[in-house]
Amino acid sequence: MRISGNINKIVYNSVTEKAVEKYFTVSTISKDTFVSFNGPVSHNTGKHISILSPKDVPRLTNQELRQIKRSGTSSPIVVRKYKLIFFWNEKAGCTYWKRLLQFIQGLKNKDVHDPGRNGLTYLTQCKDNEIIDMMFNDTWTKVVFVREPRERVLSAFLEKGLNPARMRDMCGRPAVKSLLEFITLIKTCKDVHWSSQVKLPRHLYKYTWIGKMPDINTFTENLLTKIGAWGATVKDYLHSKEQFERTRPHATSASEKLLQYYNDTKSQDIIFKMYADDYDVFKFDKKYFN
């Protein structure tokens, strides 16, 4: 058998670091050659055959893998049944999404925020090579769900900033008295409830669906339809009194209070600067509330 072949190496560079390398092996087989591919004997085609064998070798640095997996209780949720990775964010409908992802998997534990008890699978439980495969495999749906930074900060202020016990626990100080004081505080008091929502290496966002709070109902239906989880049972659940009562205690109605609290440009300008990456990556509008 005479086979002549060559290997061309193509390297793709992302905005940050090299992410994917592709190797293509092209082999030419002469017309007089018998070739065995799947069995002991193969028939002669009487022609030259070019065989293109693509092999994708995606690469992520250790730093990128740590960034993707996150740590502690903030790790993305993996739903193997529907091949879904959900990159959720605190103060961006996380209770709603965790309960929904429990429901479509038949999980009934009410302690939704405890990773050790809620029955959900997190990306930190997956091996690195498995994570790389899921991130670059088109059969897996990757989702990021986010909230407009001013609304998210206001929600954190109303739930955490005005609560003496929460402020003492999270920032080691008494409750704040104003939104501007809270915005100034969170520059130095770091917490996942008001950290940037840009938590993936930027070059990976091209592989993700991005959902936003104002479109949560439409986005939910579109997403569950795509992964094959949408149906009458889910619709009934979403409109049930039980779901409303479970989720409502975490709601702050921040979107309804935007004009009340953002009544000048100073606090908004600070947030525009603090969350510049969020506005850039997720294309939020920097229009003043007035």
C-alpha positions as CSV (number, residue, x, y, z in Angstrom):
1,M,0.0,0.0,0.0
2,R,1.4,3.4,-1.0
3,I,0.1,6.3,1.1
4,S,1.5,9.8,0.8
5,G,0.4,12.3,3.5
6,N,1.2,15.6,5.0
7,I,0.1,17.4,8.2
8,N,-0.8,21.1,8.2
9,K,-1.1,22.7,11.6
10,I,-3.4,25.7,12.0
11,V,-3.2,27.7,15.2
12,Y,-6.1,29.9,16.2
13,N,-5.4,32.8,18.6
14,S,-8.2,34.3,20.8
15,V,-8.3,37.8,22.1
16,T,-6.6,36.6,25.2
17,E,-4.8,33.3,24.7
18,K,-4.6,30.4,22.3
19,A,-7.8,28.4,22.5
20,V,-8.0,25.9,19.7
21,E,-5.6,24.1,17.5
22,K,-6.8,22.1,14.5
23,Y,-4.8,19.4,12.7
24,F,-5.8,18.2,9.3
25,T,-4.3,15.0,7.9
26,V,-4.7,14.7,4.2
27,S,-3.7,11.3,2.6
28,T,-3.7,10.4,-1.0
29,I,-4.2,6.7,-2.0
30,S,-3.3,5.5,-5.4
31,K,-5.8,3.9,-7.7
32,D,-4.1,0.6,-7.7
33,T,-4.1,0.1,-3.9
34,F,-6.4,-2.0,-1.8
35,V,-7.1,-0.3,1.4
36,S,-8.7,-1.8,4.6
37,F,-10.7,0.8,6.6
38,N,-13.4,-1.0,8.6
39,G,-12.7,-4.6,7.8
40,P,-10.1,-7.1,6.5
41,V,-10.8,-6.2,2.8
42,S,-11.9,-3.1,1.0
43,H,-12.7,-2.7,-2.7
44,N,-10.6,-0.8,-5.1
45,T,-12.4,2.3,-6.3
46,G,-10.2,2.9,-9.3
47,K,-9.6,6.5,-8.4
48,H,-7.4,8.7,-6.2
49,I,-9.1,9.2,-2.9
50,S,-8.4,12.2,-0.6
51,I,-9.2,11.5,3.0
52,L,-9.7,14.6,5.3
53,S,-9.5,13.7,8.9
54,P,-10.1,16.8,11.2
55,K,-9.0,16.5,14.8
56,D,-9.9,19.4,17.1
57,V,-7.7,19.9,20.0
58,P,-9.2,22.7,22.2
59,R,-6.9,24.1,24.8
60,L,-7.6,26.1,27.9
61,T,-5.0,27.3,30.3
62,N,-5.2,26.3,34.0
63,Q,-6.1,29.9,34.8
64,E,-8.9,29.8,32.3
65,L,-10.2,26.5,33.7
66,R,-10.2,28.0,37.2
67,Q,-12.0,31.0,35.9
68,I,-14.7,28.9,34.2
69,K,-15.3,26.5,37.1
70,R,-15.3,29.3,39.7
71,S,-15.2,28.2,43.3
72,G,-17.3,27.5,46.3
73,T,-21.1,28.0,45.9
74,S,-20.8,30.0,42.7
75,S,-19.8,27.3,40.3
76,P,-21.9,26.9,37.1
77,I,-24.7,24.3,37.1
78,V,-24.4,21.3,34.8
79,V,-27.5,19.5,33.6
80,R,-26.2,16.3,31.9
81,K,-29.7,15.1,30.9
82,Y,-30.1,18.1,28.6
83,K,-26.4,18.8,27.9
84,L,-26.7,22.3,29.5
85,I,-24.1,24.4,31.4
86,F,-25.7,27.3,33.1
87,F,-23.5,30.2,34.2
88,W,-25.6,31.9,36.7
89,N,-25.0,35.1,38.7
90,E,-26.1,36.2,42.2
91,K,-28.8,38.9,42.1
92,A,-29.7,37.9,38.6
93,G,-32.6,35.6,39.1
94,C,-30.4,32.8,40.6
95,T,-33.2,31.4,42.8
96,Y,-35.6,31.2,39.9
97,W,-33.0,29.4,37.7
98,K,-31.9,27.0,40.4
99,R,-35.4,25.9,41.2
100,L,-36.2,25.6,37.5
101,L,-33.1,23.4,36.9
102,Q,-34.1,21.3,39.9
103,F,-37.6,20.9,38.5
104,I,-36.7,19.7,35.0
105,Q,-34.5,17.1,36.6
106,G,-37.1,15.9,39.1
107,L,-35.2,17.2,42.1
108,K,-37.3,18.3,45.0
109,N,-34.9,19.5,47.8
110,K,-36.1,22.9,49.0
111,D,-32.6,24.1,50.2
112,V,-31.9,25.4,46.7
113,H,-28.8,27.4,47.7
114,D,-26.9,24.6,49.4
115,P,-24.8,22.8,46.8
116,G,-24.4,19.9,49.2
117,R,-28.1,19.3,49.5
118,N,-29.9,20.7,46.5
119,G,-29.1,17.8,44.2
120,L,-27.7,20.0,41.4
121,T,-24.4,19.1,39.7
122,Y,-21.8,21.8,39.5
123,L,-18.9,22.3,37.1
124,T,-16.4,21.9,39.9
125,Q,-17.5,18.3,40.1
126,C,-16.3,17.7,36.5
127,K,-12.8,16.8,35.3
128,D,-10.8,19.3,33.4
129,N,-10.8,17.3,30.1
130,E,-14.6,16.9,30.4
131,I,-15.1,20.6,30.9
132,I,-12.9,21.4,27.8
133,D,-15.0,19.0,25.8
134,M,-18.3,20.5,26.9
135,M,-17.2,24.1,26.3
136,F,-16.1,23.4,22.7
137,N,-18.8,20.7,21.9
138,D,-21.7,22.1,19.9
139,T,-24.0,19.5,21.3
140,W,-23.7,21.2,24.7
141,T,-25.7,24.5,25.3
142,K,-23.8,27.1,27.3
143,V,-25.9,29.8,28.9
144,V,-25.0,33.0,30.8
145,F,-27.8,34.9,32.5
146,V,-27.1,38.5,33.6
147,R,-28.8,41.7,35.0
148,E,-28.3,45.4,34.2
149,P,-25.6,46.5,36.7
150,R,-27.5,49.5,38.2
151,E,-30.5,47.3,38.9
152,R,-28.4,44.5,40.3
153,V,-26.5,46.9,42.6
154,L,-29.8,48.4,43.8
155,S,-31.1,44.9,44.5
156,A,-28.0,44.1,46.5
157,F,-28.4,47.4,48.4
158,L,-32.0,46.7,49.3
159,E,-31.5,43.2,50.4
160,K,-28.0,43.3,51.9
161,G,-26.9,46.9,52.3
162,L,-29.8,47.9,54.5
163,N,-29.6,44.8,56.6
164,P,-27.3,45.3,59.7
165,A,-26.7,41.5,60.1
166,R,-25.8,41.0,56.5
167,M,-23.5,44.0,56.4
168,R,-21.8,42.9,59.6
169,D,-21.3,39.4,58.1
170,M,-20.3,40.5,54.6
171,C,-18.3,43.7,55.2
172,G,-17.7,43.8,58.9
173,R,-19.6,47.1,59.4
174,P,-23.1,48.4,60.2
175,A,-25.8,48.8,57.6
176,V,-25.4,51.7,55.1
177,K,-27.8,54.6,55.0
178,S,-27.9,55.4,51.3
179,L,-27.3,53.8,47.9
180,L,-24.3,56.1,47.2
181,E,-22.7,55.0,50.5
182,F,-23.3,51.4,49.4
183,I,-21.8,52.0,46.0
184,T,-18.7,53.5,47.6
185,L,-18.5,50.6,50.1
186,I,-18.5,47.8,47.5
187,K,-15.4,49.2,45.8
188,T,-13.5,47.7,48.6
189,C,-15.9,45.2,50.2
190,K,-15.8,42.4,47.6
191,D,-18.7,39.9,47.4
192,V,-20.2,37.7,44.7
193,H,-23.6,39.5,45.0
194,W,-22.1,42.6,43.4
195,S,-19.0,41.4,41.6
196,S,-18.7,41.7,37.8
197,Q,-20.8,39.3,35.8
198,V,-18.0,38.9,33.3
199,K,-16.6,35.6,34.7
200,L,-15.7,33.7,31.6
201,P,-12.6,34.3,29.4
202,R,-14.0,36.7,26.8
203,H,-13.3,34.5,23.8
204,L,-15.7,31.9,25.2
205,Y,-18.7,34.2,25.1
206,K,-19.1,33.5,21.4
207,Y,-20.1,29.9,22.4
208,T,-22.8,31.0,24.8
209,W,-26.4,32.1,24.9
210,I,-26.8,35.3,26.9
211,G,-30.1,36.0,28.7
212,K,-31.1,39.2,30.5
213,M,-33.6,39.9,33.3
214,P,-36.2,41.9,31.2
215,D,-36.6,38.9,28.8
216,I,-36.6,36.2,31.4
217,N,-39.9,34.6,30.5
218,T,-39.2,34.5,26.7
219,F,-35.7,33.4,27.3
220,T,-36.8,30.6,29.6
221,E,-39.2,29.2,26.9
222,N,-36.6,29.5,24.1
223,L,-33.9,27.9,26.2
224,L,-36.0,25.0,27.4
225,T,-37.3,24.4,23.9
226,K,-33.8,24.3,22.5
227,I,-32.6,21.7,25.0
228,G,-35.9,19.7,24.8
229,A,-37.2,20.4,28.3
230,W,-40.2,22.6,27.4
231,G,-43.7,21.3,27.8
232,A,-47.0,21.6,29.5
233,T,-45.6,20.4,32.8
234,V,-43.0,23.1,32.9
235,K,-45.5,25.8,31.9
236,D,-47.8,24.7,34.7
237,Y,-44.9,24.8,37.2
238,L,-43.8,28.3,36.2
239,H,-47.3,29.6,36.7
240,S,-47.9,27.7,39.9
241,K,-48.5,29.4,43.3
242,E,-45.8,27.3,44.8
243,Q,-43.1,28.7,42.5
244,F,-44.3,32.2,43.0
245,E,-44.2,31.9,46.8
246,R,-40.8,30.2,46.8
247,T,-39.2,32.8,44.6
248,R,-40.9,36.0,45.9
249,P,-39.0,36.3,49.2
250,H,-35.8,36.9,47.3
251,A,-37.3,39.6,45.1
252,T,-36.6,43.3,45.9
253,S,-38.6,44.9,43.0
254,A,-35.4,46.8,42.2
255,S,-36.5,47.5,38.6
256,E,-39.5,49.3,39.9
257,K,-37.4,51.6,42.1
258,L,-34.7,52.6,39.7
259,L,-36.0,56.2,39.2
260,Q,-36.4,56.6,43.0
261,Y,-32.8,55.8,43.8
262,Y,-31.0,56.8,40.7
263,N,-32.2,60.4,40.6
264,D,-28.9,61.9,39.6
265,T,-26.0,61.1,37.3
266,K,-23.2,60.8,40.0
267,S,-24.0,57.3,41.2
268,Q,-24.8,56.1,37.7
269,D,-21.4,57.3,36.4
270,I,-19.6,55.5,39.2
271,I,-21.4,52.2,38.3
272,F,-20.7,52.8,34.5
273,K,-17.0,52.9,35.4
274,M,-17.1,50.1,38.0
275,Y,-18.9,47.7,35.7
276,A,-17.4,48.8,32.4
277,D,-16.7,45.1,31.4
278,D,-20.4,44.2,32.0
279,Y,-21.6,47.0,29.8
280,D,-19.1,46.1,27.1
281,V,-19.5,42.3,27.0
282,F,-23.3,42.2,27.5
283,K,-24.1,45.3,25.5
284,F,-26.2,47.0,28.3
285,D,-27.4,50.5,27.4
286,K,-25.6,53.3,29.3
287,K,-28.6,55.6,29.2
288,Y,-29.2,57.6,32.4
289,F,-32.4,56.9,34.4
290,N,-34.2,60.2,34.7
